[in-house]
Amino acid sequence: MNKIIFRKHGGFYHVFDDDCYILYYLFDYKISNRKVGFPLASINKVISKLDELHISYEVIDECIKDYKNLNKYTKYYKLGLDKYNKDLKYINLYKKIGTLNEDKLDKILDYIESIIDEK
């Protein structure tokens, strides 16, 4: 569809499926079941950022903004999905590292520090 669809539900706006990765990328909004929600009061901040980045959107029953050929929806979808997958990988690794015995944990931490210190 290449535009973010905002749906109003009570005191929140929700976006679903692929759209949620863009908001995750831009605002660090939490994704739950491929859905992001935020308070109605935040819509102007969100729309301002989307306008700045030329990402098309539609607020159901309110407004539509279509950047046509300038639309950067796909770019920010890919960036958001990449960020989400990296963060998920980090969280899973963090959980696994927490289950290691002290010797293995020390080896891993030393290895990570040596890589970081190379820069």
Backbone hydrogen bonds, N-H to C=O, Kabsch-Sander energy under -0.5 kcal/mol:
donor,donor_aa,acceptor,acceptor_aa,energy
4,I,56,S,-2.4
6,F,4,I,-0.6
6,F,58,E,-3.1
7,R,14,H,-2.5
9,H,12,F,-3.3
12,F,9,H,-1.7
13,Y,38,F,-2.9
14,H,7,R,-2.6
15,V,36,V,-2.3
17,D,34,R,-2.4
19,D,16,F,-1.3
20,C,17,D,-1.3
21,Y,18,D,-1.2
22,I,18,D,-0.7
22,I,19,D,-0.8
23,L,19,D,-1.4
24,Y,20,C,-2.1
25,Y,21,Y,-2.3
26,L,22,I,-2.7
27,F,23,L,-2.5
28,D,24,Y,-1.7
29,Y,23,L,-1.1
32,S,30,K,-0.5
32,S,35,K,-2.6
36,V,15,V,-2.4
38,F,13,Y,-2.0
40,L,11,G,-2.0
42,S,39,P,-2.0
43,I,40,L,-1.7
46,V,42,S,-2.2
47,I,43,I,-3.0
48,S,44,N,-2.4
49,K,45,K,-1.8
50,L,46,V,-2.3
51,D,47,I,-2.7
52,E,48,S,-2.3
53,L,49,K,-1.9
54,H,50,L,-0.6
54,H,51,D,-0.9
55,I,50,L,-2.4
56,S,54,H,-0.6
57,Y,65,K,-2.3
58,E,4,I,-2.8
59,V,63,C,-3.3
60,I,6,F,-2.5
60,I,58,E,-0.8
62,E,59,V,-2.8
63,C,59,V,-1.3
65,K,57,Y,-3.2
67,Y,65,K,-0.5
70,L,67,Y,-2.5
71,N,68,K,-1.6
72,K,54,H,-2.7
76,Y,72,K,-2.0
77,Y,73,Y,-2.4
78,K,74,T,-2.3
79,L,75,K,-2.1
80,G,76,Y,-2.3
81,L,77,Y,-2.7
82,D,78,K,-2.4
83,K,79,L,-2.4
84,Y,80,G,-2.6
85,N,81,L,-2.5
86,K,82,D,-2.4
87,D,83,K,-2.6
88,L,84,Y,-2.5
89,K,85,N,-2.2
90,Y,86,K,-2.5
91,I,87,D,-2.4
92,N,88,L,-2.4
93,L,89,K,-2.6
94,Y,90,Y,-2.7
95,K,91,I,-2.1
96,K,92,N,-2.1
97,I,93,L,-3.1
98,G,94,Y,-1.7
99,T,96,K,-1.5
100,L,97,I,-1.6
105,L,101,N,-2.4
106,D,102,E,-2.4
107,K,103,D,-2.0
108,I,104,K,-2.4
109,L,105,L,-2.7
110,D,106,D,-2.5
111,Y,107,K,-2.3
112,I,108,I,-2.7
113,E,109,L,-2.5
114,S,110,D,-2.1
115,I,111,Y,-1.9
116,I,112,I,-2.4
117,D,113,E,-2.7
118,E,114,S,-0.7
118,E,115,I,-0.6
119,K,116,I,-1.2
